[in-house]
Amino acid sequence: MSFLEIEKEIIESPKYQTLKNDYHHGLNRYIHISHVAKYTYFISKILGLDYISATRGALLHDYFNEEDYLDKHGLEKPRIHPFLALNNSLKEFDLNIKEQNIIISHMYPIGLIKPLYLESWIVTFIDKIVATYEYINYKFKDKFILEFIFLINSLRIKL
């Protein structure tokens, strides 16, 4: 089964499309999830694992909007958002136990739920690698460029 066939049911959801409006790691949540899911698909398939469940879990690991989170005052986002993602996912999709574990455990060890399957561990690692890459290349890069421009402009004024 191809990646496009796996993602089709999920990304066609109207709520899923709203993830394009949520800022996440310097991009939007939809793009972040897509990066994680594509790497998960290829690695899981190469390793001969349950790549369908792994990809579906990856596609849903951050399936929440800021509005979902804002209703949960006082709770830490890194620890609570896997529960929000799982809750949203279960409302719309039939998930097997592996997919549920992937979603709920992807923040381990920050989140306290430990991955139970190799596919869950793969999504956990890929999510951290992708998030780090995105932070460095998108979120902090813009900040660095603005600070550099400010510094250059400051030096010009002093000259």
C-alpha positions, 0 to 999 in steps of 0.5 A, a space after each residue: 500500500 502506498 503512502 498516499 493510499 494510507 494518508 487519504 482517509 485521514 487527511 480528507 477530514 475537515 478537522 485535519 485540514 485545520 491543522 494547516 492553520 496551527 503554527 508548530 515548530 516554525 511551520 504548521 502542524 499539518 506539514 510537521 505531521 506530514 514529515 514525520 509520517 513520510 519518514 515513518 512510512 519509509 523506515 517502517 516499510 524498509 524494516 518490514 514492520 507494520 508500516 500501515 499502522 505506523 504511518 497512520 499513528 504518525 499521521 495522528 500523533 499531533 492531531 489537535 488544534 490550539 483550541 483543543 489545548 487552550 481549554 486545558 488550563 494549567 496542564 503542560 502541553 508536551 504531556 497533555 497533547 498526546 491525550 488530546 490527539 488520541 481523543 480527537 483521533 478516536 472520534 473520527 477513525 477506527 484505530 487499532 491498539 498499536 496506532 493508539 499506542 503510537 499516538 499516546 506514547 510519542 512524547 516519551 520520555 517527556 510524556 510518561 506513557 512508554 512505547 510498547 511496539 517497535 513502530 511506536 519507538 520509530 515514531 517517537 524517534 522520528 518525531 524528535 528528529 524532525 522537530 529538532 530539524 524544524 526548530 533549527 531550520 525554521 523557527 530559530 533561523 528566522 530569529 537568527 536572521 532578524 537578530 543579524 539584520 538588527 546587528 548590522 543595522 545597529 553597526 551602520 548607525 554607529 558608523 
